[in-house]
Amino acid sequence: MNPIRKKRLYLIGMMVAGIGVAAWLALNAFDENLMFFFSPSEIAEGKAPTGHPFRVGGLVSNNSVKRKPDGLTTAFDVTDNAETVTVEYTGILPDLFREGQGIVALGQLNESGIFVASEVLAKHDENYMPPEVADSLKTAHDEGVNEMQQQVSVQ
Amino acid sequence: MGSPRYFYNVAGKMIPWFAISFLLTLIAGIYYGLFVAPPDYQQGESYRIMYIHVPAAWMSMFIYMVMAAAGLISLVWRIKITEITIISSASVGASFTFLALVTGSLWGKPMWGTWWVWDARLTSELLLLFLYLGIIALYSAIEDKRVAARAISILALVGVVNIPIIHYSVEWWNTLHQTSSVTMTGKQAMSTSMLIPLLLMGISFKLYYGAVVLMRARAEVLERDRNTRWVRELVEGEMK
């Protein structure tokens, strides 16, 4: 490679590396703000902002969905399998909303620690499978749980 | 190989092969994707929009990386053909980015409950669309096309930092967008019967890009060399 080309290549390398470092620093500085939602554990640690709305994300706990008598308000627990936050929402829930499903809710914590949401979005995970496969996975899972319970009761 | 005339002739011979294989894989991919692949256990039939969305999003990043690589070669070695590759790819890349954003939005409304959120994945992909549009605008704003090519080479290289950000956004930050279902290594999150049409569509979109970028590059070569003898002879030959 002749010296001029070598110099150009070197300069371009420096430029791209410089921009890469600058972007990395900027993204690190903005880290908290780039988080789309906070997990219940982060809220328990006090990392979530107070005084303005933020989003909480996690799984809807099983058997936690309760509908209020007005027919529109729903209360449910959101968990990350460590901490839990109770969410209250008035409005229409997305199609994918169900127990065990990941959701993201936008709102604020009230004095009693209940997260009052103004928007609830369903979060889809990366798993795609036909219904039969999902069924057989669930059956296998249930059988596994039963076996373990039996083993425990035998002991 | 760098000679525009040689490129013009070779590209002309390659286009039909790209076009035919594009059509064959497209028909196979759409047929398997829409009729053979089973419905999803949660999303039912609506998940099938991913057969357009995911390959379009792959292409939006792939084309940008091709442009950045061509930009590097153009700046260091000053090769005309790579300069032409950048600008010929830009509008194809912009179209794929737009397609990925629109199909994602159409899927987001029923599944997430919203057309758009400002999470890291969606925002960085939108930034990619603006980068493409910026490259196209910058190229057409500069009269001297060799200077214009150098300017867009630099812009393409500056913007390439956005590509790893788009790719890893779903892992680095909490996003509403799900993480990748298809990875080069390790766990497979999608059942094989759904994955095969997706990969077919991915190949098909790449072949489409191959065909279109060659067509556009040929036109650009003619435009740039319009005052040379070989183009004049070519045009005179066509007119006879």
Interface residues (C-beta under 8 A of the other chain):
Chain A: R5 R8 L9 I12 M15 V16 I19 G20 A23 L27 D31 L34 M35 F36 F37 F38 S39 G57 L93 P94 D95 L96 V104 E119 V120 L121 A122 K123 H124 D125 E126 N127 Y128 M129 P130 P131 E132 V133 A134 D135
Chain B: P38 P39 D40 Y41 Q42 Q43 Y47 M50 L72 L75 V76 W77 P110 M111 W112 G113 T114 V117 D119 A120 I154 L157 V158 V160 V161 I165 W172 W173 N174 T175 L176 Q178 T179 S180 S181 A189 M190 S191 S193 M194
